[in-house]
């Protein structure tokens, strides 16, 4: 989701996106522990995890700008 979409979407949509990205990032982190450190799979997981954590950060900033909480 892009920054402008995060600012214009409903708070429920933002919460749902936040929690799904957050859970996927942590699932990727646990999967990466089981891969060889320099494997292609591990690099792909790290790239995806970086993208997901940026999405989480953007959601937190959008919620902070609105003065809302991302808790359910």
Backbone as JSON, one array per atom type, in Angstrom:
{
  "sequence": "XXXXXXXXXXXXXXXXXXXXXXXXXXXXXXXXXXXXXXXXXXXXXXXXXXXXXXXXXXXXXXXXXXXXXXXX",
  "N": [[0.85, -1.16, 0.0], [0.55, 2.2, -0.8], [1.84, 5.35, 0.49], [0.05, 7.54, 0.17], [-2.34, 6.17, -0.15], [-2.53, 5.02, 2.35], [-3.04, 7.21, 3.93], [-5.55, 7.96, 3.08], [-7.27, 5.78, 3.33], [-9.7, 3.8, 5.21], [-9.65, 3.53, 8.81], [-9.93, 0.93, 9.73], [-9.09, -0.58, 7.52], [-6.43, 0.21, 7.43], [-5.5, -0.77, 9.9], [-5.87, -3.54, 9.45], [-4.08, -3.99, 7.31], [-1.68, -3.27, 8.56], [-1.43, -5.2, 10.66], [-1.38, -7.58, 9.18], [0.94, -7.28, 7.6], [2.83, -7.08, 9.63], [2.63, -9.6, 10.92], [3.37, -11.28, 8.8], [6.03, -10.43, 8.4], [7.28, -11.24, 10.79], [6.86, -13.98, 10.62], [8.44, -14.53, 8.39], [10.91, -13.94, 9.49], [11.22, -15.99, 11.35], [11.25, -18.16, 9.61], [13.58, -17.64, 8.19], [15.54, -18.24, 9.99], [15.82, -20.94, 9.76], [17.0, -21.39, 7.36], [19.95, -21.69, 5.29], [22.6, -19.4, 5.98], [23.65, -17.84, 3.76], [22.03, -18.42, 1.66], [19.96, -18.35, -1.3], [17.25, -18.31, -0.79], [17.17, -17.29, 1.79], [18.09, -14.69, 1.33], [16.01, -13.71, -0.25], [13.9, -13.84, 1.57], [14.84, -11.98, 3.43], [14.8, -9.61, 1.91], [12.04, -9.4, 1.41], [11.15, -9.19, 4.02], [12.27, -6.75, 4.75], [10.8, -5.01, 3.09], [8.23, -5.45, 4.16], [8.57, -4.54, 6.79], [9.03, -1.86, 6.31], [6.5, -1.18, 5.37], [5.03, -1.6, 7.72], [6.14, 0.4, 9.34], [5.34, 2.67, 7.89], [2.56, 2.46, 8.18], [2.34, 2.83, 10.95], [3.22, 5.49, 11.12], [1.23, 6.77, 9.61], [-1.03, 6.27, 11.19], [-0.26, 7.6, 13.5], [-0.2, 10.2, 12.56], [-2.9, 10.58, 12.12], [-3.76, 10.45, 14.69], [-4.67, 8.12, 15.83], [-5.02, 4.72, 17.12], [-3.4, 1.62, 16.41], [-4.13, -0.7, 17.56], [-6.34, -3.5, 18.01]],
  "CA": [[0.0, 0.0, 0.0], [1.34, 3.42, -0.9], [1.64, 6.32, 1.56], [-1.17, 8.31, -0.06], [-3.46, 5.27, 0.13], [-2.62, 4.84, 3.8], [-3.64, 8.4, 4.53], [-6.95, 8.13, 2.67], [-8.11, 4.6, 3.58], [-10.35, 3.76, 6.52], [-8.78, 3.08, 9.9], [-10.01, -0.53, 9.78], [-8.21, -1.09, 6.45], [-5.05, 0.47, 7.85], [-5.21, -1.75, 10.95], [-5.76, -4.87, 8.85], [-2.83, -4.02, 6.55], [-0.6, -3.22, 9.55], [-1.28, -6.48, 11.36], [-0.99, -8.65, 8.24], [2.36, -7.07, 7.27], [3.62, -7.38, 10.83], [2.7, -11.04, 11.15], [4.18, -11.87, 7.72], [7.44, -10.12, 8.64], [7.79, -12.09, 11.86], [6.89, -15.35, 10.09], [9.64, -14.6, 7.54], [12.09, -13.96, 10.37], [11.37, -17.33, 11.92], [11.64, -19.06, 8.52], [14.97, -17.34, 7.82], [16.43, -18.91, 10.95], [15.98, -22.33, 9.36], [17.7, -21.44, 6.06], [21.4, -21.44, 5.32], [22.79, -17.94, 6.06], [23.91, -17.15, 2.5], [21.23, -19.04, 0.61], [19.11, -17.46, -2.1], [15.97, -18.23, -0.08], [17.35, -16.39, 2.92], [18.16, -13.32, 0.79], [14.66, -13.33, -0.67], [13.13, -13.59, 2.8], [15.33, -10.73, 4.01], [14.27, -8.51, 1.1], [10.61, -9.29, 1.66], [10.98, -8.72, 5.39], [12.56, -5.32, 4.73], [9.63, -4.34, 2.51], [7.12, -5.54, 5.11], [8.84, -3.67, 7.94], [8.79, -0.48, 5.85], [5.05, -1.02, 5.36], [4.62, -1.47, 9.13], [6.55, 1.73, 9.78], [4.47, 3.65, 7.23], [1.24, 2.36, 8.83], [2.46, 3.47, 12.26], [3.29, 6.93, 10.9], [-0.09, 7.24, 9.17], [-1.91, 6.24, 12.36], [0.19, 8.67, 14.4], [-0.63, 11.46, 11.94], [-4.35, 10.67, 12.35], [-4.04, 10.44, 16.12], [-5.41, 6.87, 16.11], [-4.24, 3.57, 17.57], [-3.49, 0.46, 15.52], [-4.58, -1.87, 18.34], [-7.71, -3.93, 17.73]],
  "C": [[0.9, 1.23, 0.0], [0.95, 4.39, 0.22], [0.33, 7.09, 1.38], [-2.41, 7.46, 0.19], [-3.64, 5.07, 1.63], [-3.28, 6.03, 4.47], [-5.12, 8.53, 4.2], [-7.84, 6.93, 2.97], [-8.74, 4.67, 4.97], [-9.37, 3.23, 7.57], [-8.8, 1.56, 10.01], [-9.11, -1.16, 8.72], [-6.74, -0.92, 6.83], [-4.62, -0.53, 8.92], [-4.98, -3.15, 10.36], [-4.44, -5.02, 8.09], [-1.63, -4.07, 7.51], [-0.37, -4.59, 10.17], [-0.91, -7.61, 10.41], [0.48, -8.51, 7.85], [3.25, -7.45, 8.45], [3.74, -8.89, 11.05], [3.51, -11.74, 10.06], [5.67, -11.63, 7.94], [8.01, -11.03, 9.72], [7.8, -13.57, 11.46], [8.12, -15.54, 9.21], [10.9, -14.68, 8.39], [12.3, -15.35, 10.95], [11.75, -18.35, 10.84], [13.11, -18.87, 8.15], [15.96, -18.02, 8.76], [16.72, -20.35, 10.53], [16.69, -22.5, 8.02], [19.2, -21.24, 6.27], [21.63, -19.93, 5.23], [22.96, -17.23, 4.72], [23.1, -17.73, 1.35], [20.37, -18.0, -0.11], [17.76, -17.26, -1.39], [16.07, -17.25, 1.08], [17.42, -14.94, 2.45], [16.79, -12.83, 0.38], [13.79, -13.01, 0.54], [13.55, -12.27, 3.44], [14.81, -9.53, 3.24], [12.79, -8.3, 1.36], [10.35, -8.75, 3.06], [11.27, -7.23, 5.48], [11.4, -4.52, 4.17], [8.48, -4.32, 3.51], [7.34, -4.63, 6.31], [8.71, -2.2, 7.56], [7.29, -0.19, 5.81], [4.51, -0.82, 6.78], [4.95, -0.07, 9.64], [5.67, 2.82, 9.17], [3.07, 3.64, 7.85], [1.27, 3.05, 10.19], [2.5, 4.99, 12.12], [1.95, 7.5, 10.46], [-1.07, 7.28, 10.33], [-1.55, 7.36, 13.34], [-0.27, 10.03, 13.87], [-2.13, 11.68, 12.15], [-4.71, 10.78, 13.83], [-4.83, 9.22, 16.55], [-4.44, 5.8, 16.59], [-4.43, 2.42, 16.59], [-3.91, -0.81, 16.26], [-6.02, -2.21, 17.98], [-8.57, -3.77, 18.95]]
}
